[in-house]
Amino acid sequence: MRWEGRSESGNVEDRRGMGGGGGMRMGLPVGGGIGGVVLLLIVSALTGTNPLDLIGGGGAVDQSGYSEPGAAPGPAATDPQTRFMRVVLKDTEDTWTTIFRSSGQRYEEPTLVLFSGSTNTACGLGESAMGPFYCPGDRQVYLDTSFFEELDQRFGAPGDFAQAYVIAHEIGHHVQNLLGLSERVQSARQRVGRAEGNALSVRLELQADCYAGVWGHYAAQHDLLSPGDAEEGLRAAASIGDDRLQRQGQGRVVPESFTHGSSEQRVSWLKRGLESGQIDSCDTFRQ
């Protein structure tokens, strides 16, 4: 990606090296579990619990007694990785501001919170094992940057656009929240059984993939992408499909427990957004 020397977002809060706080769980984190999905799927298979419930839902949980001991100081805010994330976030802000304005709406910029180990959120305690996630309660994206190493080494998806795709996917959940889609899906999940609820979650996640592709479409127009970047993102999407992660984590695939979609589905919807650049092409609930 051609990111050096570009404008950077100021909507980044760096909590790396700070202790995690306590608090009451006020909502369901969305989009989490890319990094921790293997572990979550194993626990889900053993307990019969919806993986989404393991990372957030199900009522208020008092976590006020938590503290992170011995946290080391985090990286400087000017290190290349942080600057890269600021550039990506700024480009998502510009893109979604333009898209929202074209339909007479106002885009509200989210905050990207960088943390290490764990941190307090309006959705409860955020932990690295959950992977990157979006909390609708405070409209913030949470990311432990060590996940990027895991994306490269564990999931075999290296590269800067693979990392940008992860950020853009979580921003996609913010877009869903602003449009009221997340709330409607969460409400619908409470009225149906586990299998139907998981299917709705899959549609929400695939739409966030498509929205990430929409951003990528315009990032290419902004000359932010280098040759091969789109393919890099598609490889990343394939590497974190539920079917692949389930094979890795539990040795078998259980489609009814999918929460993010298969590798084929994730690649298909990301590609659709990349090619169309149209938010209307991302209606996963009708297709």
C-alpha positions as CSV (number, residue, x, y, z in Angstrom):
1,M,0.0,0.0,0.0
2,R,1.2,3.5,-0.8
3,W,0.4,5.0,2.7
4,E,3.5,6.9,3.7
5,G,3.2,10.7,3.7
6,R,-0.6,10.6,3.6
7,S,-3.0,12.3,6.0
8,E,-3.6,10.5,9.3
9,S,-6.7,10.3,11.5
10,G,-6.7,11.8,14.9
11,N,-9.3,9.3,16.1
12,V,-6.9,6.8,17.6
13,E,-6.6,6.1,21.3
14,D,-3.5,4.2,22.3
15,R,-4.0,2.2,25.5
16,R,-1.1,-0.2,24.9
17,G,0.8,-0.8,28.1
18,M,-2.2,0.3,30.3
19,G,-4.0,-1.9,32.7
20,G,-7.5,-3.2,31.7
21,G,-10.4,-1.7,33.6
22,G,-13.6,-3.0,35.0
23,G,-17.2,-2.2,34.2
24,M,-20.6,-3.7,33.4
25,R,-21.3,-5.3,30.0
26,M,-23.7,-2.9,28.2
27,G,-23.9,-4.5,24.7
28,L,-22.7,-7.1,22.4
29,P,-19.3,-6.7,20.8
30,V,-19.5,-7.2,17.0
31,G,-17.0,-8.6,14.6
32,G,-14.8,-10.1,17.3
33,G,-13.2,-13.5,17.2
34,I,-11.0,-13.4,14.1
35,G,-8.0,-14.1,16.3
36,G,-9.7,-16.0,19.0
37,V,-12.3,-17.8,17.0
38,V,-10.5,-21.1,17.0
39,L,-10.6,-21.3,20.8
40,L,-14.1,-20.0,20.9
41,L,-15.3,-22.6,18.5
42,I,-13.7,-25.4,20.6
43,V,-15.4,-24.1,23.7
44,S,-18.7,-23.7,21.8
45,A,-18.6,-27.3,20.5
46,L,-17.9,-28.6,24.0
47,T,-20.6,-26.6,25.8
48,G,-23.2,-26.1,23.1
49,T,-23.0,-22.4,23.6
50,N,-23.4,-19.8,20.9
51,P,-19.9,-18.3,20.3
52,L,-21.3,-14.8,20.3
53,D,-22.6,-15.3,23.8
54,L,-19.2,-16.4,24.9
55,I,-17.7,-13.0,23.9
56,G,-20.4,-10.6,25.0
57,G,-24.2,-11.2,25.3
58,G,-26.3,-12.6,28.0
59,G,-26.8,-9.8,30.5
60,A,-24.6,-7.6,32.7
61,V,-21.4,-9.0,34.1
62,D,-19.5,-7.3,36.8
63,Q,-15.8,-7.1,35.9
64,S,-14.8,-4.3,38.2
65,G,-12.2,-6.4,40.0
66,Y,-10.0,-6.8,36.9
67,S,-6.6,-5.3,36.6
68,E,-3.7,-6.1,34.3
69,P,-0.5,-6.5,36.3
70,G,2.9,-5.5,35.2
71,A,2.0,-3.9,31.9
72,A,4.9,-2.6,29.9
73,P,4.9,0.8,28.1
74,G,3.4,0.6,24.6
75,P,5.0,1.5,21.3
76,A,5.4,5.2,20.5
77,A,2.4,6.7,18.7
78,T,4.7,7.6,15.8
79,D,6.0,4.1,15.0
80,P,5.3,3.0,11.4
81,Q,2.6,0.5,12.3
82,T,0.6,3.1,14.2
83,R,1.0,5.7,11.5
84,F,-0.1,3.1,8.9
85,M,-3.3,2.4,10.9
86,R,-4.0,6.1,11.3
87,V,-3.7,6.5,7.5
88,V,-6.1,3.6,6.8
89,L,-8.6,5.0,9.4
90,K,-8.4,8.4,7.8
91,D,-9.1,7.0,4.4
92,T,-12.1,5.1,5.7
93,E,-13.4,8.3,7.3
94,D,-13.1,10.2,4.0
95,T,-14.7,7.4,2.0
96,W,-17.7,6.8,4.3
97,T,-18.2,10.6,4.8
98,T,-18.6,10.9,1.0
99,I,-20.9,7.9,0.8
100,F,-23.1,9.0,3.6
101,R,-23.2,12.6,2.3
102,S,-24.4,11.3,-1.1
103,S,-27.5,10.0,0.5
104,G,-28.1,13.0,2.7
105,Q,-26.7,11.4,5.9
106,R,-23.9,12.4,8.2
107,Y,-21.1,9.9,9.0
108,E,-19.9,9.9,12.6
109,E,-16.3,9.0,12.8
110,P,-15.5,6.1,15.3
111,T,-12.4,5.9,17.5
112,L,-9.8,3.1,17.0
113,V,-8.6,1.9,20.4
114,L,-5.2,0.2,20.4
115,F,-4.7,-2.0,23.4
116,S,-2.5,-4.8,24.7
117,G,-3.9,-7.8,26.6
118,S,-7.2,-6.4,27.7
119,T,-9.1,-3.2,28.1
120,N,-12.4,-1.9,29.4
121,T,-15.2,-1.2,26.9
122,A,-18.8,-0.3,27.0
123,C,-19.4,-4.0,26.0
124,G,-17.5,-5.4,28.9
125,L,-13.9,-6.5,29.2
126,G,-12.2,-6.6,25.8
127,E,-9.4,-9.2,25.5
128,S,-6.9,-10.1,22.9
129,A,-8.4,-13.6,22.5
130,M,-11.5,-12.1,21.1
131,G,-9.6,-10.7,18.1
132,P,-10.4,-7.2,16.7
133,F,-14.0,-6.1,17.5
134,Y,-16.4,-3.3,17.4
135,C,-18.4,-2.2,20.4
136,P,-21.7,-0.5,19.4
137,G,-22.1,0.8,23.0
138,D,-19.3,3.3,22.7
139,R,-18.9,3.2,18.9
140,Q,-15.3,2.3,19.1
141,V,-13.1,-0.3,17.3
142,Y,-10.8,-2.3,19.5
143,L,-7.6,-3.8,18.3
144,D,-4.7,-5.6,20.0
145,T,-2.0,-5.0,17.3
146,S,-0.3,-8.3,18.2
147,F,-3.2,-9.8,16.1
148,F,-1.4,-8.7,13.0
149,E,1.4,-11.1,13.8
150,E,-1.1,-13.8,14.3
151,L,-2.7,-13.0,11.0
152,D,0.6,-13.4,9.3
153,Q,2.1,-16.4,11.2
154,R,-0.9,-18.4,12.3
155,F,-3.4,-17.7,9.5
156,G,-0.9,-17.3,6.6
157,A,-2.2,-13.9,5.6
158,P,0.7,-11.4,5.6
159,G,0.8,-7.9,4.2
160,D,-0.4,-4.4,4.9
161,F,-3.6,-4.6,2.9
162,A,-4.5,-7.8,4.9
163,Q,-4.2,-5.6,8.0
164,A,-6.1,-2.8,6.4
165,Y,-8.9,-5.2,5.5
166,V,-9.2,-6.2,9.2
167,I,-9.6,-2.5,10.2
168,A,-12.0,-1.8,7.4
169,H,-14.2,-4.8,8.3
170,E,-14.6,-3.5,11.8
171,I,-15.4,0.0,10.4
172,G,-18.0,-1.8,8.4
173,H,-19.7,-2.8,11.7
174,H,-19.6,0.8,12.7
175,V,-21.4,1.7,9.4
176,Q,-24.0,-1.0,10.2
177,N,-24.5,0.5,13.6
178,L,-25.1,4.0,12.2
179,L,-27.6,2.6,9.7
180,G,-29.5,0.7,12.4
181,L,-28.7,-2.7,10.9
182,S,-26.8,-4.1,13.9
183,E,-29.6,-3.3,16.3
184,R,-32.2,-4.9,14.0
185,V,-30.1,-8.1,13.7
186,Q,-29.5,-8.3,17.4
187,S,-33.2,-7.9,18.1
188,A,-34.1,-10.6,15.5
189,R,-31.5,-13.0,17.0
190,Q,-33.3,-12.8,20.3
191,R,-36.5,-14.1,18.7
192,V,-35.1,-17.1,16.9
193,G,-33.3,-20.3,17.7
194,R,-29.5,-20.7,17.8
195,A,-29.1,-21.9,14.2
196,E,-31.2,-19.1,12.9
197,G,-29.4,-16.6,15.1
198,N,-26.0,-17.8,13.8
199,A,-27.3,-17.4,10.3
200,L,-28.2,-13.8,10.9
201,S,-24.8,-13.2,12.4
202,V,-23.1,-14.7,9.3
203,R,-25.1,-12.3,7.1
204,L,-24.0,-9.3,9.3
205,E,-20.4,-10.3,9.1
206,L,-20.4,-10.9,5.4
207,Q,-22.0,-7.5,4.9
208,A,-19.1,-6.0,6.9
209,D,-16.7,-7.8,4.6
210,C,-18.5,-6.3,1.6
211,Y,-18.4,-2.8,3.2
212,A,-14.6,-3.4,3.7
213,G,-14.5,-4.1,0.0
214,V,-16.4,-0.9,-0.8
215,W,-13.8,1.1,1.1
216,G,-11.1,-0.8,-0.8
217,H,-12.7,0.2,-4.1
218,Y,-12.3,3.8,-3.3
219,A,-8.9,3.3,-1.7
220,A,-7.8,2.2,-5.1
221,Q,-9.2,5.3,-6.7
222,H,-7.3,7.4,-4.1
223,D,-4.1,5.6,-5.3
224,L,-3.6,4.0,-1.9
225,L,-3.4,0.5,-3.2
226,S,-0.4,-1.2,-4.8
227,P,-0.6,-4.0,-7.4
228,G,-1.5,-7.2,-5.7
229,D,-3.2,-5.6,-2.6
230,A,-6.7,-6.7,-3.5
231,E,-5.5,-10.3,-3.9
232,E,-3.8,-10.0,-0.5
233,G,-7.1,-9.0,1.1
234,L,-8.9,-11.8,-0.6
235,R,-6.3,-14.3,0.7
236,A,-6.8,-12.9,4.2
237,A,-10.6,-13.3,3.9
238,A,-10.2,-16.9,2.9
239,S,-7.8,-17.6,5.7
240,I,-10.4,-16.7,8.4
241,G,-13.5,-18.4,7.1
242,D,-15.4,-20.4,9.7
243,D,-14.9,-23.7,7.9
244,R,-11.1,-23.3,7.7
245,L,-10.9,-22.1,11.4
246,Q,-13.2,-25.0,12.5
247,R,-11.0,-27.6,10.8
248,Q,-7.9,-26.0,12.4
249,G,-9.5,-25.8,15.9
250,Q,-11.7,-28.9,16.2
251,G,-10.9,-31.0,13.2
252,R,-14.4,-30.8,11.7
253,V,-16.8,-28.3,10.2
254,V,-20.2,-27.5,11.8
255,P,-21.9,-25.1,9.3
256,E,-24.8,-24.4,11.7
257,S,-22.4,-22.9,14.2
258,F,-20.9,-20.5,11.7
259,T,-20.8,-16.9,12.8
260,H,-18.7,-15.2,10.2
261,G,-19.2,-17.3,7.0
262,S,-17.2,-19.8,5.1
263,S,-13.9,-18.9,3.3
264,E,-15.8,-18.9,0.0
265,Q,-18.5,-16.6,1.3
266,R,-16.1,-14.1,2.8
267,V,-14.0,-13.9,-0.3
268,S,-17.1,-13.5,-2.5
269,W,-18.6,-10.6,-0.5
270,L,-15.3,-8.8,-0.1
271,K,-14.7,-9.1,-3.8
272,R,-18.2,-7.8,-4.5
273,G,-17.5,-4.7,-2.6
274,L,-14.1,-4.2,-4.2
275,E,-15.6,-4.5,-7.6
276,S,-18.8,-2.5,-7.2
277,G,-17.9,0.2,-4.7
278,Q,-21.6,0.4,-4.0
279,I,-23.1,0.0,-0.6
280,D,-26.4,-1.3,-2.2
281,S,-24.5,-4.3,-3.6
282,C,-23.9,-5.4,0.0
283,D,-27.4,-6.5,1.0
284,T,-26.5,-9.9,2.3
285,F,-30.0,-10.2,3.9
286,R,-31.7,-10.5,0.6
287,Q,-29.3,-12.6,-1.4
